[in-house]
Amino acid sequence: MVVAFLLVVVVDGEVHNANGDVYWNSIVTCSHYANWIESTAETWQTPWFEEQIQIQAYCVPQIVNPEEVKVFK
């Protein structure tokens, strides 16, 4: 068992899980992807590239078995 960080994406108030859970071995890497997901919620059509509030992403620590789930580096 290892501690991994689950990337959670929330779209319009609902957790989005397209192809299953995505785990990262580093909070830094997971947070990088979470920040990227939130920043791509910006649109050129909004003044000053305001973030859309309906897309949120964050990381949750979980204990997982790396033999049962894929943990990305």
PQR file with spaces between the fields and no chain letter, atoms N, CA, C, O and H, PARSE charges and radii, in Angstrom:
ATOM       1  N    MET     1       0.836   -1.178    0.000 -0.4000 1.5000
ATOM       2  CA   MET     1       0.000    0.000    0.000 -0.0000 2.0000
ATOM       3  C    MET     1       0.884    1.246    0.000  0.5500 1.7000
ATOM       4  O    MET     1       1.918    1.294    0.667 -0.5500 1.4000
ATOM       5  N    VAL     2       0.458    2.246   -0.756 -0.4000 1.5000
ATOM       6  CA   VAL     2       1.180    3.512   -0.853 -0.0000 2.0000
ATOM       7  C    VAL     2       0.181    4.664   -0.779  0.5500 1.7000
ATOM       8  O    VAL     2      -1.013    4.492   -1.023 -0.5500 1.4000
ATOM       9  H    VAL     2      -0.382    2.207   -1.298  0.4000 1.0000
ATOM      10  N    VAL     3       0.699    5.838   -0.438 -0.4000 1.5000
ATOM      11  CA   VAL     3      -0.119    7.042   -0.495 -0.0000 2.0000
ATOM      12  C    VAL     3      -0.007    7.604   -1.905  0.5500 1.7000
ATOM      13  O    VAL     3       1.094    7.843   -2.401 -0.5500 1.4000
ATOM      14  H    VAL     3       1.669    5.978   -0.240  0.4000 1.0000
ATOM      15  N    ALA     4      -1.139    7.811   -2.538 -0.4000 1.5000
ATOM      16  CA   ALA     4      -1.200    8.402   -3.866 -0.0000 2.0000
ATOM      17  C    ALA     4      -2.216    9.542   -3.816  0.5500 1.7000
ATOM      18  O    ALA     4      -3.002    9.653   -2.875 -0.5500 1.4000
ATOM      19  H    ALA     4      -2.033    7.617   -2.134  0.4000 1.0000
ATOM      20  N    PHE     5      -2.183   10.374   -4.838 -0.4000 1.5000
ATOM      21  CA   PHE     5      -3.048   11.542   -4.850 -0.0000 2.0000
ATOM      22  C    PHE     5      -4.027   11.439   -6.012  0.5500 1.7000
ATOM      23  O    PHE     5      -3.636   11.410   -7.179 -0.5500 1.4000
ATOM      24  H    PHE     5      -1.545   10.284   -5.602  0.4000 1.0000
ATOM      25  N    LEU     6      -5.295   11.385   -5.664 -0.4000 1.5000
ATOM      26  CA   LEU     6      -6.369   11.246   -6.642 -0.0000 2.0000
ATOM      27  C    LEU     6      -6.722   12.619   -7.204  0.5500 1.7000
ATOM      28  O    LEU     6      -7.024   13.543   -6.449 -0.5500 1.4000
ATOM      29  H    LEU     6      -5.612   11.409   -4.716  0.4000 1.0000
ATOM      30  N    LEU     7      -6.685   12.751   -8.517 -0.4000 1.5000
ATOM      31  CA   LEU     7      -7.081   13.986   -9.184 -0.0000 2.0000
ATOM      32  C    LEU     7      -8.597   13.980   -9.349  0.5500 1.7000
ATOM      33  O    LEU     7      -9.157   13.117  -10.025 -0.5500 1.4000
ATOM      34  H    LEU     7      -6.441   12.001   -9.131  0.4000 1.0000
ATOM      35  N    VAL     8      -9.248   14.951   -8.724 -0.4000 1.5000
ATOM      36  CA   VAL     8     -10.706   15.062   -8.777 -0.0000 2.0000
ATOM      37  C    VAL     8     -11.056   16.279   -9.624  0.5500 1.7000
ATOM      38  O    VAL     8     -10.539   17.371   -9.389 -0.5500 1.4000
ATOM      39  H    VAL     8      -8.793   15.652   -8.175  0.4000 1.0000
ATOM      40  N    VAL     9     -11.929   16.095  -10.605 -0.4000 1.5000
ATOM      41  CA   VAL     9     -12.388   17.187  -11.456 -0.0000 2.0000
ATOM      42  C    VAL     9     -13.899   17.311  -11.282  0.5500 1.7000
ATOM      43  O    VAL     9     -14.637   16.337  -11.426 -0.5500 1.4000
ATOM      44  H    VAL     9     -12.349   15.208  -10.796  0.4000 1.0000
ATOM      45  N    VAL    10     -14.341   18.522  -10.971 -0.4000 1.5000
ATOM      46  CA   VAL    10     -15.758   18.793  -10.768 -0.0000 2.0000
ATOM      47  C    VAL    10     -16.219   19.744  -11.864  0.5500 1.7000
ATOM      48  O    VAL    10     -15.674   20.836  -12.025 -0.5500 1.4000
ATOM      49  H    VAL    10     -13.741   19.314  -10.854  0.4000 1.0000
ATOM      50  N    VAL    11     -17.228   19.317  -12.612 -0.4000 1.5000
ATOM      51  CA   VAL    11     -17.781   20.133  -13.690 -0.0000 2.0000
ATOM      52  C    VAL    11     -19.234   20.433  -13.359  0.5500 1.7000
ATOM      53  O    VAL    11     -20.063   19.529  -13.251 -0.5500 1.4000
ATOM      54  H    VAL    11     -17.671   18.430  -12.481  0.4000 1.0000
ATOM      55  N    ASP    12     -19.522   21.705  -13.202 -0.4000 1.5000
ATOM      56  CA   ASP    12     -20.886   22.160  -12.908 -0.0000 2.0000
ATOM      57  C    ASP    12     -21.470   21.441  -11.694  0.5500 1.7000
ATOM      58  O    ASP    12     -22.640   21.059  -11.691 -0.5500 1.4000
ATOM      59  H    ASP    12     -18.848   22.439  -13.290  0.4000 1.0000
ATOM      60  N    GLY    13     -20.639   21.261  -10.659 -0.4000 1.5000
ATOM      61  CA   GLY    13     -21.098   20.680   -9.403 -0.0000 2.0000
ATOM      62  C    GLY    13     -21.077   19.166   -9.329  0.5500 1.7000
ATOM      63  O    GLY    13     -21.393   18.603   -8.281 -0.5500 1.4000
ATOM      64  H    GLY    13     -19.689   21.571  -10.662  0.4000 1.0000
ATOM      65  N    GLU    14     -20.714   18.490  -10.408 -0.4000 1.5000
ATOM      66  CA   GLU    14     -20.687   17.030  -10.405 -0.0000 2.0000
ATOM      67  C    GLU    14     -19.285   16.526  -10.705  0.5500 1.7000
ATOM      68  O    GLU    14     -18.593   17.062  -11.570 -0.5500 1.4000
ATOM      69  H    GLU    14     -20.458   18.948  -11.259  0.4000 1.0000
ATOM      70  N    VAL    15     -18.869   15.483   -9.977 -0.4000 1.5000
ATOM      71  CA   VAL    15     -17.549   14.900  -10.205 -0.0000 2.0000
ATOM      72  C    VAL    15     -17.518   14.257  -11.584  0.5500 1.7000
ATOM      73  O    VAL    15     -18.382   13.450  -11.928 -0.5500 1.4000
ATOM      74  H    VAL    15     -19.431   15.047   -9.275  0.4000 1.0000
ATOM      75  N    HIS    16     -16.513   14.627  -12.363 -0.4000 1.5000
ATOM      76  CA   HIS    16     -16.354   14.114  -13.726 -0.0000 2.0000
ATOM      77  C    HIS    16     -15.356   12.967  -13.696  0.5500 1.7000
ATOM      78  O    HIS    16     -14.216   13.150  -13.270 -0.5500 1.4000
ATOM      79  H    HIS    16     -15.811   15.283  -12.083  0.4000 1.0000
ATOM      80  N    ASN    17     -15.764   11.804  -14.138 -0.4000 1.5000
ATOM      81  CA   ASN    17     -14.907   10.629  -14.124 -0.0000 2.0000
ATOM      82  C    ASN    17     -15.014    9.949  -15.486  0.5500 1.7000
ATOM      83  O    ASN    17     -15.739    8.967  -15.647 -0.5500 1.4000
ATOM      84  H    ASN    17     -16.690   11.656  -14.484  0.4000 1.0000
ATOM      85  N    ALA    18     -14.284   10.486  -16.463 -0.4000 1.5000
ATOM      86  CA   ALA    18     -14.416   10.031  -17.851 -0.0000 2.0000
ATOM      87  C    ALA    18     -14.009    8.577  -18.041  0.5500 1.7000
ATOM      88  O    ALA    18     -14.780    7.780  -18.576 -0.5500 1.4000
ATOM      89  H    ALA    18     -13.695   11.283  -16.332  0.4000 1.0000
ATOM      90  N    ASN    19     -12.808    8.228  -17.607 -0.4000 1.5000
ATOM      91  CA   ASN    19     -12.294    6.875  -17.851 -0.0000 2.0000
ATOM      92  C    ASN    19     -11.741    6.223  -16.592  0.5500 1.7000
ATOM      93  O    ASN    19     -10.861    5.367  -16.677 -0.5500 1.4000
ATOM      94  H    ASN    19     -12.182    8.875  -17.172  0.4000 1.0000
ATOM      95  N    GLY    20     -12.233    6.606  -15.455 -0.4000 1.5000
ATOM      96  CA   GLY    20     -11.759    6.033  -14.204 -0.0000 2.0000
ATOM      97  C    GLY    20     -10.884    7.010  -13.439  0.5500 1.7000
ATOM      98  O    GLY    20     -10.602    8.113  -13.909 -0.5500 1.4000
ATOM      99  H    GLY    20     -12.948    7.302  -15.386  0.4000 1.0000
ATOM     100  N    ASP    21     -10.463    6.596  -12.264 -0.4000 1.5000
ATOM     101  CA   ASP    21      -9.668    7.435  -11.384 -0.0000 2.0000
ATOM     102  C    ASP    21      -8.242    7.593  -11.901  0.5500 1.7000
ATOM     103  O    ASP    21      -7.684    6.684  -12.517 -0.5500 1.4000
ATOM     104  H    ASP    21     -10.692    5.701  -11.882  0.4000 1.0000
ATOM     105  N    VAL    22      -7.662    8.766  -11.639 -0.4000 1.5000
ATOM     106  CA   VAL    22      -6.277    9.042  -12.017 -0.0000 2.0000
ATOM     107  C    VAL    22      -5.511    9.361  -10.735  0.5500 1.7000
ATOM     108  O    VAL    22      -5.812   10.332  -10.041 -0.5500 1.4000
ATOM     109  H    VAL    22      -8.115    9.505  -11.139  0.4000 1.0000
ATOM     110  N    TYR    23      -4.508    8.521  -10.433 -0.4000 1.5000
ATOM     111  CA   TYR    23      -3.686    8.691   -9.234 -0.0000 2.0000
ATOM     112  C    TYR    23      -2.284    9.132   -9.619  0.5500 1.7000
ATOM     113  O    TYR    23      -1.736    8.686  -10.627 -0.5500 1.4000
ATOM     114  H    TYR    23      -4.263    7.732  -10.998  0.4000 1.0000
ATOM     115  N    TRP    24      -1.705   10.017   -8.804 -0.4000 1.5000
ATOM     116  CA   TRP    24      -0.333   10.498   -8.994 -0.0000 2.0000
ATOM     117  C    TRP    24       0.480   10.171   -7.755  0.5500 1.7000
ATOM     118  O    TRP    24      -0.056   10.160   -6.646 -0.5500 1.4000
ATOM     119  H    TRP    24      -2.150   10.380   -7.985  0.4000 1.0000
ATOM     120  N    ASN    25       1.770    9.905   -7.931 -0.4000 1.5000
ATOM     121  CA   ASN    25       2.610    9.577   -6.785 -0.0000 2.0000
ATOM     122  C    ASN    25       3.122   10.825   -6.072  0.5500 1.7000
ATOM     123  O    ASN    25       3.737   10.721   -5.011 -0.5500 1.4000
ATOM     124  H    ASN    25       2.204    9.914   -8.832  0.4000 1.0000
ATOM     125  N    SER    26       2.876   12.007   -6.644 -0.4000 1.5000
ATOM     126  CA   SER    26       3.379   13.259   -6.091 -0.0000 2.0000
ATOM     127  C    SER    26       2.260   14.292   -6.012  0.5500 1.7000
ATOM     128  O    SER    26       1.519   14.493   -6.975 -0.5500 1.4000
ATOM     129  H    SER    26       2.376   12.092   -7.506  0.4000 1.0000
ATOM     130  N    ILE    27       2.146   14.944   -4.861 -0.4000 1.5000
ATOM     131  CA   ILE    27       1.165   16.016   -4.723 -0.0000 2.0000
ATOM     132  C    ILE    27       1.518   17.187   -5.640  0.5500 1.7000
ATOM     133  O    ILE    27       0.631   17.892   -6.121 -0.5500 1.4000
ATOM     134  H    ILE    27       2.748   14.781   -4.079  0.4000 1.0000
ATOM     135  N    VAL    28       2.807   17.390   -5.877 -0.4000 1.5000
ATOM     136  CA   VAL    28       3.240   18.483   -6.757 -0.0000 2.0000
ATOM     137  C    VAL    28       2.736   18.241   -8.175  0.5500 1.7000
ATOM     138  O    VAL    28       2.177   19.143   -8.798 -0.5500 1.4000
ATOM     139  H    VAL    28       3.527   16.818   -5.486  0.4000 1.0000
ATOM     140  N    THR    29       2.932   17.029   -8.685 -0.4000 1.5000
ATOM     141  CA   THR    29       2.483   16.707  -10.043 -0.0000 2.0000
ATOM     142  C    THR    29       0.962   16.754  -10.142  0.5500 1.7000
ATOM     143  O    THR    29       0.413   17.307  -11.095 -0.5500 1.4000
ATOM     144  H    THR    29       3.386   16.297   -8.178  0.4000 1.0000
ATOM     145  N    CYS    30       0.295   16.182   -9.167 -0.4000 1.5000
ATOM     146  CA   CYS    30      -1.169   16.178   -9.166 -0.0000 2.0000
ATOM     147  C    CYS    30      -1.701   17.611   -9.141  0.5500 1.7000
ATOM     148  O    CYS    30      -2.629   17.946   -9.878 -0.5500 1.4000
ATOM     149  H    CYS    30       0.741   15.734   -8.393  0.4000 1.0000
ATOM     150  N    SER    31      -1.114   18.449   -8.296 -0.4000 1.5000
ATOM     151  CA   SER    31      -1.548   19.847   -8.204 -0.0000 2.0000
ATOM     152  C    SER    31      -1.279   20.601   -9.499  0.5500 1.7000
ATOM     153  O    SER    31      -2.053   21.475   -9.889 -0.5500 1.4000
ATOM     154  H    SER    31      -0.361   18.177   -7.697  0.4000 1.0000
ATOM     155  N    HIS    32      -0.183   20.263  -10.159 -0.4000 1.5000
ATOM     156  CA   HIS    32       0.123   20.892  -11.443 -0.0000 2.0000
ATOM     157  C    HIS    32      -1.000   20.612  -12.450  0.5500 1.7000
ATOM     158  O    HIS    32      -1.460   21.522  -13.139 -0.5500 1.4000
ATOM     159  H    HIS    32       0.446   19.553   -9.842  0.4000 1.0000
ATOM     160  N    TYR    33      -1.430   19.369  -12.529 -0.4000 1.5000
ATOM     161  CA   TYR    33      -2.513   19.024  -13.445 -0.0000 2.0000
ATOM     162  C    TYR    33      -3.833   19.661  -13.019  0.5500 1.7000
ATOM     163  O    TYR    33      -4.607   20.112  -13.863 -0.5500 1.4000
ATOM     164  H    TYR    33      -1.056   18.629  -11.969  0.4000 1.0000
ATOM     165  N    ALA    34      -4.089   19.697  -11.712 -0.4000 1.5000
ATOM     166  CA   ALA    34      -5.319   20.331  -11.221 -0.0000 2.0000
ATOM     167  C    ALA    34      -5.335   21.809  -11.593  0.5500 1.7000
ATOM     168  O    ALA    34      -6.354   22.318  -12.057 -0.5500 1.4000
ATOM     169  H    ALA    34      -3.460   19.330  -11.027  0.4000 1.0000
ATOM     170  N    ASN    35      -4.222   22.496  -11.395 -0.4000 1.5000
ATOM     171  CA   ASN    35      -4.142   23.914  -11.755 -0.0000 2.0000
ATOM     172  C    ASN    35      -4.295   24.106  -13.257  0.5500 1.7000
ATOM     173  O    ASN    35      -4.952   25.049  -13.698 -0.5500 1.4000
ATOM     174  H    ASN    35      -3.394   22.082  -11.018  0.4000 1.0000
ATOM     175  N    TRP    36      -3.702   23.230  -14.037 -0.4000 1.5000
ATOM     176  CA   TRP    36      -3.811   23.321  -15.492 -0.0000 2.0000
ATOM     177  C    TRP    36      -5.258   23.155  -15.940  0.5500 1.7000
ATOM     178  O    TRP    36      -5.737   23.887  -16.806 -0.5500 1.4000
ATOM     179  H    TRP    36      -3.168   22.463  -13.680  0.4000 1.0000
ATOM     180  N    ILE    37      -5.949   22.188  -15.344 -0.4000 1.5000
ATOM     181  CA   ILE    37      -7.351   21.957  -15.698 -0.0000 2.0000
ATOM     182  C    ILE    37      -8.189   23.186  -15.377  0.5500 1.7000
ATOM     183  O    ILE    37      -9.027   23.596  -16.180 -0.5500 1.4000
ATOM     184  H    ILE    37      -5.559   21.593  -14.640  0.4000 1.0000
ATOM     185  N    GLU    38      -7.967   23.779  -14.200 -0.4000 1.5000
ATOM     186  CA   GLU    38      -8.729   24.965  -13.837 -0.0000 2.0000
ATOM     187  C    GLU    38      -8.380   26.159  -14.721  0.5500 1.7000
ATOM     188  O    GLU    38      -9.260   26.947  -15.068 -0.5500 1.4000
ATOM     189  H    GLU    38      -7.286   23.446  -13.547  0.4000 1.0000
ATOM     190  N    SER    39      -7.125   26.301  -15.083 -0.4000 1.5000
ATOM     191  CA   SER    39      -6.740   27.463  -15.888 -0.0000 2.0000
ATOM     192  C    SER    39      -7.213   27.331  -17.333  0.5500 1.7000
ATOM     193  O    SER    39      -7.409   28.346  -18.001 -0.5500 1.4000
ATOM     194  H    SER    39      -6.409   25.662  -14.801  0.4000 1.0000
ATOM     195  N    THR    40      -7.400   26.125  -17.828 -0.4000 1.5000
ATOM     196  CA   THR    40      -7.924   25.967  -19.183 -0.0000 2.0000
ATOM     197  C    THR    40      -9.423   26.191  -19.221  0.5500 1.7000
ATOM     198  O    THR    40     -10.036   26.134  -20.287 -0.5500 1.4000
ATOM     199  H    THR    40      -7.241   25.300  -17.285  0.4000 1.0000
ATOM     200  N    ALA    41     -10.017   26.446  -18.062 -0.4000 1.5000
ATOM     201  CA   ALA    41     -11.433   26.809  -18.022 -0.0000 2.0000
ATOM     202  C    ALA    41     -11.631   28.247  -18.458  0.5500 1.7000
ATOM     203  O    ALA    41     -12.765   28.713  -18.569 -0.5500 1.4000
ATOM     204  H    ALA    41      -9.520   26.492  -17.196  0.4000 1.0000
ATOM     205  N    GLU    42     -10.531   28.959  -18.707 -0.4000 1.5000
ATOM     206  CA   GLU    42     -10.623   30.327  -19.183 -0.0000 2.0000
ATOM     207  C    GLU    42     -11.005   30.322  -20.664  0.5500 1.7000
ATOM     208  O    GLU    42     -10.733   29.368  -21.393 -0.5500 1.4000
ATOM     209  H    GLU    42      -9.609   28.581  -18.616  0.4000 1.0000
ATOM     210  N    THR    43     -11.626   31.384  -21.074 -0.4000 1.5000
ATOM     211  CA   THR    43     -12.016   31.483  -22.473 -0.0000 2.0000
ATOM     212  C    THR    43     -11.635   32.839  -23.037  0.5500 1.7000
ATOM     213  O    THR    43     -11.700   33.848  -22.335 -0.5500 1.4000
ATOM     214  H    THR    43     -11.847   32.159  -20.482  0.4000 1.0000
ATOM     215  N    TRP    44     -11.243   32.869  -24.287 -0.4000 1.5000
ATOM     216  CA   TRP    44     -10.861   34.122  -24.928 -0.0000 2.0000
ATOM     217  C    TRP    44     -12.049   35.046  -25.089  0.5500 1.7000
ATOM     218  O    TRP    44     -11.881   36.239  -25.345 -0.5500 1.4000
ATOM     219  H    TRP    44     -11.191   32.049  -24.858  0.4000 1.0000
ATOM     220  N    GLN    45     -13.245   34.509  -24.943 -0.4000 1.5000
ATOM     221  CA   GLN    45     -14.443   35.328  -25.110 -0.0000 2.0000
ATOM     222  C    GLN    45     -14.779   36.124  -23.855  0.5500 1.7000
ATOM     223  O    GLN    45     -15.557   37.076  -23.921 -0.5500 1.4000
ATOM     224  H    GLN    45     -13.381   33.540  -24.736  0.4000 1.0000
ATOM     225  N    THR    46     -14.208   35.752  -22.717 -0.4000 1.5000
ATOM     226  CA   THR    46     -14.499   36.482  -21.483 -0.0000 2.0000
ATOM     227  C    THR    46     -13.464   37.585  -21.301  0.5500 1.7000
ATOM     228  O    THR    46     -12.283   37.377  -21.579 -0.5500 1.4000
ATOM     229  H    THR    46     -13.576   34.979  -22.663  0.4000 1.0000
ATOM     230  N    PRO    47     -13.890   38.743  -20.842 -0.5600 1.5000
ATOM     231  CA   PRO    47     -12.932   39.833  -20.650  0.2800 2.0000
ATOM     232  C    PRO    47     -11.898   39.470  -19.584  0.5500 1.7000
ATOM     233  O    PRO    47     -12.234   38.889  -18.552 -0.5500 1.4000
ATOM     234  N    TRP    48     -10.654   39.815  -19.843 -0.4000 1.5000
ATOM     235  CA   TRP    48      -9.543   39.573  -18.924 -0.0000 2.0000
ATOM     236  C    TRP    48      -9.349   38.093  -18.643  0.5500 1.7000
ATOM     237  O    TRP    48      -8.734   37.744  -17.636 -0.5500 1.4000
ATOM     238  H    TRP    48     -10.381   40.287  -20.681  0.4000 1.0000
ATOM     239  N    PHE    49      -9.851   37.216  -19.496 -0.4000 1.5000
ATOM     240  CA   PHE    49      -9.698   35.771  -19.342 -0.0000 2.0000
ATOM     241  C    PHE    49     -10.137   35.299  -17.958  0.5500 1.7000
ATOM     242  O    PHE    49      -9.383   34.626  -17.255 -0.5500 1.4000
ATOM     243  H    PHE    49     -10.351   37.500  -20.315  0.4000 1.0000
ATOM     244  N    GLU    50     -11.331   35.650  -17.584 -0.4000 1.5000
ATOM     245  CA   GLU    50     -11.864   35.256  -16.282 -0.0000 2.0000
ATOM     246  C    GLU    50     -12.071   33.742  -16.234  0.5500 1.7000
ATOM     247  O    GLU    50     -12.502   33.133  -17.213 -0.5500 1.4000
ATOM     248  H    GLU    50     -11.943   36.197  -18.155  0.4000 1.0000
ATOM     249  N    GLU    51     -11.759   33.147  -15.082 -0.4000 1.5000
ATOM     250  CA   GLU    51     -11.974   31.705  -14.939 -0.0000 2.0000
ATOM     251  C    GLU    51     -13.464   31.405  -14.840  0.5500 1.7000
ATOM     252  O    GLU    51     -14.224   32.159  -14.232 -0.5500 1.4000
ATOM     253  H    GLU    51     -11.410   33.642  -14.287  0.4000 1.0000
ATOM     254  N    GLN    52     -13.862   30.313  -15.438 -0.4000 1.5000
ATOM     255  CA   GLN    52     -15.233   29.850  -15.308 -0.0000 2.0000
ATOM     256  C    GLN    52     -15.331   29.076  -13.998  0.5500 1.7000
ATOM     257  O    GLN    52     -14.535   28.171  -13.746 -0.5500 1.4000
ATOM     258  H    GLN    52     -13.245   29.701  -15.932  0.4000 1.0000
ATOM     259  N    ILE    53     -16.287   29.425  -13.184 -0.4000 1.5000
ATOM     260  CA   ILE    53     -16.360   28.819  -11.856 -0.0000 2.0000
ATOM     261  C    ILE    53     -16.945   27.417  -11.860  0.5500 1.7000
ATOM     262  O    ILE    53     -16.902   26.736  -10.835 -0.5500 1.4000
ATOM     263  H    ILE    53     -16.933   30.160  -13.389  0.4000 1.0000
ATOM     264  N    GLN    54     -17.487   26.970  -12.975 -0.4000 1.5000
ATOM     265  CA   GLN    54     -18.112   25.651  -12.987 -0.0000 2.0000
ATOM     266  C    GLN    54     -17.118   24.511  -13.180  0.5500 1.7000
ATOM     267  O    GLN    54     -17.524   23.349  -13.186 -0.5500 1.4000
ATOM     268  H    GLN    54     -17.522   27.524  -13.807  0.4000 1.0000
ATOM     269  N    ILE    55     -15.817   24.810  -13.340 -0.4000 1.5000
ATOM     270  CA   ILE    55     -14.808   23.764  -13.462 -0.0000 2.0000
ATOM     271  C    ILE    55     -13.807   23.917  -12.323  0.5500 1.7000
ATOM     272  O    ILE    55     -13.147   24.949  -12.199 -0.5500 1.4000
ATOM     273  H    ILE    55     -15.488   25.754  -13.335  0.4000 1.0000
ATOM     274  N    GLN    56     -13.701   22.883  -11.496 -0.4000 1.5000
ATOM     275  CA   GLN    56     -12.768   22.881  -10.375 -0.0000 2.0000
ATOM     276  C    GLN    56     -11.982   21.580  -10.407  0.5500 1.7000
ATOM     277  O    GLN    56     -12.484   20.553  -10.864 -0.5500 1.4000
ATOM     278  H    GLN    56     -14.237   22.045  -11.597  0.4000 1.0000
ATOM     279  N    ALA    57     -10.743   21.630   -9.920 -0.4000 1.5000
ATOM     280  CA   ALA    57      -9.925   20.422   -9.837 -0.0000 2.0000
ATOM     281  C    ALA    57      -9.066   20.506   -8.592  0.5500 1.7000
ATOM     282  O    ALA    57      -8.564   21.573   -8.238 -0.5500 1.4000
ATOM     283  H    ALA    57     -10.336   22.464   -9.549  0.4000 1.0000
ATOM     284  N    TYR    58      -8.901   19.364   -7.928 -0.4000 1.5000
ATOM     285  CA   TYR    58      -8.080   19.313   -6.719 -0.0000 2.0000
ATOM     286  C    TYR    58      -7.592   17.890   -6.505  0.5500 1.7000
ATOM     287  O    TYR    58      -8.036   16.963   -7.182 -0.5500 1.4000
ATOM     288  H    TYR    58      -9.309   18.498   -8.215  0.4000 1.0000
ATOM     289  N    CYS    59      -6.670   17.722   -5.554 -0.4000 1.5000
ATOM     290  CA   CYS    59      -6.071   16.410   -5.287 -0.0000 2.0000
ATOM     291  C    CYS    59      -6.433   15.927   -3.883  0.5500 1.7000
ATOM     292  O    CYS    59      -6.456   16.705   -2.928 -0.5500 1.4000
ATOM     293  H    CYS    59      -6.310   18.475   -5.004  0.4000 1.0000
ATOM     294  N    VAL    60      -6.713   14.642   -3.780 -0.4000 1.5000
ATOM     295  CA   VAL    60      -7.091   14.030   -2.507 -0.0000 2.0000
ATOM     296  C    VAL    60      -6.130   12.883   -2.213  0.5500 1.7000
ATOM     297  O    VAL    60      -5.980   11.985   -3.041 -0.5500 1.4000
ATOM     298  H    VAL    60      -6.695   14.010   -4.555  0.4000 1.0000
ATOM     299  N    PRO    61      -5.471   12.894   -1.040 -0.5600 1.5000
ATOM     300  CA   PRO    61      -4.590   11.769   -0.719  0.2800 2.0000
ATOM     301  C    PRO    61      -5.402   10.512   -0.393  0.5500 1.7000
ATOM     302  O    PRO    61      -6.415   10.575    0.303 -0.5500 1.4000
ATOM     303  N    GLN    62      -4.944    9.391   -0.901 -0.4000 1.5000
ATOM     304  CA   GLN    62      -5.599    8.110   -0.622 -0.0000 2.0000
ATOM     305  C    GLN    62      -4.539    7.018   -0.520  0.5500 1.7000
ATOM     306  O    GLN    62      -3.480    7.096   -1.141 -0.5500 1.4000
ATOM     307  H    GLN    62      -4.120    9.340   -1.467  0.4000 1.0000
ATOM     308  N    ILE    63      -4.844    6.015    0.265 -0.4000 1.5000
ATOM     309  CA   ILE    63      -3.971    4.848    0.351 -0.0000 2.0000
ATOM     310  C    ILE    63      -4.483    3.822   -0.656  0.5500 1.7000
ATOM     311  O    ILE    63      -5.639    3.403   -0.600 -0.5500 1.4000
ATOM     312  H    ILE    63      -5.704    5.951    0.770  0.4000 1.0000
ATOM     313  N    VAL    64      -3.600    3.423   -1.584 -0.4000 1.5000
ATOM     314  CA   VAL    64      -3.997    2.508   -2.651 -0.0000 2.0000
ATOM     315  C    VAL    64      -2.975    1.385   -2.787  0.5500 1.7000
ATOM     316  O    VAL    64      -1.843    1.494   -2.315 -0.5500 1.4000
ATOM     317  H    VAL    64      -2.660    3.764   -1.629  0.4000 1.0000
ATOM     318  N    ASN    65      -3.386    0.332   -3.426 -0.4000 1.5000
ATOM     319  CA   ASN    65      -2.487   -0.766   -3.751 -0.0000 2.0000
ATOM     320  C    ASN    65      -2.004   -0.552   -5.181  0.5500 1.7000
ATOM     321  O    ASN    65      -2.805   -0.635   -6.112 -0.5500 1.4000
ATOM     322  H    ASN    65      -4.305    0.244   -3.810  0.4000 1.0000
ATOM     323  N    PRO    66      -0.703   -0.276   -5.381 -0.5600 1.5000
ATOM     324  CA   PRO    66      -0.215    0.010   -6.730  0.2800 2.0000
ATOM     325  C    PRO    66      -0.290   -1.190   -7.676  0.5500 1.7000
ATOM     326  O    PRO    66      -0.104   -1.038   -8.883 -0.5500 1.4000
ATOM     327  N    GLU    67      -0.559   -2.365   -7.142 -0.4000 1.5000
ATOM     328  CA   GLU    67      -0.746   -3.533   -7.994 -0.0000 2.0000
ATOM     329  C    GLU    67      -2.174   -3.606   -8.535  0.5500 1.7000
ATOM     330  O    GLU    67      -2.454   -4.349   -9.476 -0.5500 1.4000
ATOM     331  H    GLU    67      -0.710   -2.489   -6.162  0.4000 1.0000
ATOM     332  N    GLU    68      -3.071   -2.826   -7.930 -0.4000 1.5000
ATOM     333  CA   GLU    68      -4.474   -2.836   -8.350 -0.0000 2.0000
ATOM     334  C    GLU    68      -4.865   -1.608   -9.147  0.5500 1.7000
ATOM     335  O    GLU    68      -5.785   -1.665   -9.963 -0.5500 1.4000
ATOM     336  H    GLU    68      -2.844   -2.222   -7.166  0.4000 1.0000
ATOM     337  N    VAL    69      -4.173   -0.489   -8.920 -0.4000 1.5000
ATOM     338  CA   VAL    69      -4.471    0.751   -9.651 -0.0000 2.0000
ATOM     339  C    VAL    69      -3.199    1.314  -10.231  0.5500 1.7000
ATOM     340  O    VAL    69      -2.116    1.103   -9.686 -0.5500 1.4000
ATOM     341  H    VAL    69      -3.426   -0.442   -8.257  0.4000 1.0000
ATOM     342  N    LYS    70      -3.319    2.028  -11.331 -0.4000 1.5000
ATOM     343  CA   LYS    70      -2.182    2.676  -11.965 -0.0000 2.0000
ATOM     344  C    LYS    70      -1.878    3.964  -11.224  0.5500 1.7000
ATOM     345  O    LYS    70      -2.768    4.798  -11.056 -0.5500 1.4000
ATOM     346  H    LYS    70      -4.199    2.199  -11.774  0.4000 1.0000
ATOM     347  N    VAL    71      -0.633    4.150  -10.774 -0.4000 1.5000
ATOM     348  CA   VAL    71      -0.202    5.387  -10.129 -0.0000 2.0000
ATOM     349  C    VAL    71       0.835    6.029  -11.048  0.5500 1.7000
ATOM     350  O    VAL    71       1.920    5.485  -11.254 -0.5500 1.4000
ATOM     351  H    VAL    71       0.090    3.473  -10.911  0.4000 1.0000
ATOM     352  N    PHE    72       0.486    7.191  -11.596 -0.4000 1.5000
ATOM     353  CA   PHE    72       1.364    7.880  -12.533 -0.0000 2.0000
ATOM     354  C    PHE    72       2.470    8.623  -11.801  0.5500 1.7000
ATOM     355  O    PHE    72       2.308    9.049  -10.657 -0.5500 1.4000
ATOM     356  H    PHE    72      -0.395    7.632  -11.428  0.4000 1.0000
ATOM     357  N    LYS    73       3.612    8.770  -12.497 -0.4000 1.5000
ATOM     358  CA   LYS    73       4.742    9.479  -11.886 -0.0000 2.0000
ATOM     359  C    LYS    73       4.748   10.919  -12.228  0.5500 1.7000
ATOM     360  O    LYS    73       5.634   11.653  -11.791 -0.5500 1.4000
ATOM     361  H    LYS    73       3.744    8.424  -13.426  0.4000 1.0000
